[in-house]
Amino acid sequence: AQRVTQPEKLLSVFKGAPVELKCNYSYSGSPELFWYVQYSRQRLQLLLRHISRESIKGFTADLNKGETSFHLKKPFAQEEDSAMYYCALNTNAGGTSYGKLTFGQGTILTVHP
Amino acid sequence: DAGVTQSPTHLIKTRGQHVTLRCSPISGHKSVSWYQQVLGQGPQFIFQYYEKEERGRGNFPDRFSARQFPNYSSELNVNALLLGDSALYLCASSGRPSGYNEQFFGPGTRLTVL
């Protein structure tokens, strides 16, 4: 069975400090991983996906299949980064998956001025 | 486009009652997924529908059911409500049925069961 673990429920950093939100997954097939973010009083939205290898709002995440991790990193945190962050796994078993996301419990990031 | 819309915003029911939640996907999206988010936890997958067919079901009892209409909107029905059904119910739409595609989430329906 697939599982996503975000070990930190709360993470606090100061503005300008590096930040890393941890995500580990368990899945025997070929995973597709995402980071979703929810800002205060807004809906859940996609931040980035591993397959795009893109950097959004200064955040990057690298899929490490050996360590089954997909940690989210930003070198210099900003106050506007304060939000709830969810790591999510989309299982794609032989191409028959239909968009079922398995979410971690989320990490609340607070960036202090 | 207003994005994914859900109704109602909030709902209060008592144990044993039935509830229907509604979702309208982004125009052109044919896939709708439902998630339950209990306070303090991440969303948990309930159902996915594509082209009016159920394409995935999570680990939820048969009291939970859903359907998708020809216009791709969707309803989630929950019978015999329990206190533990109190949660935020999220709907998400996407343009394709399989992975490698973004799911767009609605604002959710907050269900309280008393």
Interface residues (C-beta under 8 A of the other chain):
Chain A: V4 Q6 E32 Y36 R43 L44 Q45 L46 R49 I51 Y86 A88 N90 T91 N92 G95 T96 S97 Y98 G99 K100 L101 T102 F103 G104 Q105 G106
Chain B: G3 S31 S33 Y35 G40 Q41 G42 P43 Q44 F45 Q48 Y50 R55 G56 G58 L90 A92 S94 P97 S98 G99 Y100 N101 E102 Q103 F104 F105 G106 P107 G108
